[in-house]
Amino acid sequence: MSDSPSLYLLSDTIDALTTPGTPVFCTGVIWCIVTVGTWLVSTLTGNYSQVDKLWSILPAVYACIVVCDARTTLMAAVTTFWSLRLTYNFYRRGGYAWPPWRGDEDYRWSYVAQGKMVSILANPVVWHFFNLAFISIFQNVLLLLIAAPSIVAHVHAVSVDFTSGNALTSVDFIAAFSAMTFICIEAIADNQQNTFQTEKYRRKNAGEALEGEYLQGFLQSGLFAIVRKPNYAAEQCLWTSYSLFAFSCTGVMIHWSYIGCILLALLFQGSGRLTERITREKYSAYAGYQQRVPLYVPSWTILSNGKGKIS
């Protein structure tokens, strides 16, 4: 076996994942139950947002299960704050209902199921396979992987192979501060979008004249004047920051647990552009907004001159 700490911890993680009674084993059991459950419910109900309902909950659950020292406690606290923010936002957008398998379905699933992105997905057999492989299995794997730094920190804390101590380091505090900063950015963007949509529909329902961004139909001010998807941008930065916890406890710069934040970033490249395509089809002025404002990474011109704002 290699003497690499990263490989040791991967081996130890696999051992813990397959050893009944360990906290890591419990995360695996939950993953299996949730994956099978979301696939069955989505297949039976035709509502393919079952994983979406648990997206904001599962990483925090995984992180809390493996709490065993100061570092894993701090990590659980960060994921809990993230979970509360995202769960509340999903709730106020109508994502939850009773019975729990109801609630609004993400409009993008219907768009994809019609074959508008990939024509073969309009085939019912192919769509059901896509639901199993991507919506149910891959997304649940991703939710476990983005919490992998917590699992690594737990394995490190209980491993007899590492005796250097589990005291918090400056890297832990940098990771926590960075993650909390990005959570706050997400919360601000959530509230800006919610305020805009609430006011837009209030004006429509009241028969008031619409002007500016209300007339064009989509938010272009606040954080949305800096990047088109501030929530998505902050989410990617948040989980990248979170991966620093694994570096802090292992001292390994390149670590297997980083795959979670990498896959999440790749997912957002696809989902962000899917959302962009749908929005551009819905709002004629969106193409101009795309030319003025970057998707994820702010430009110096916008930051210095505020040129992303609607005229």
Beta strands, then each sheet from edge to edge (+ up, - down):
end
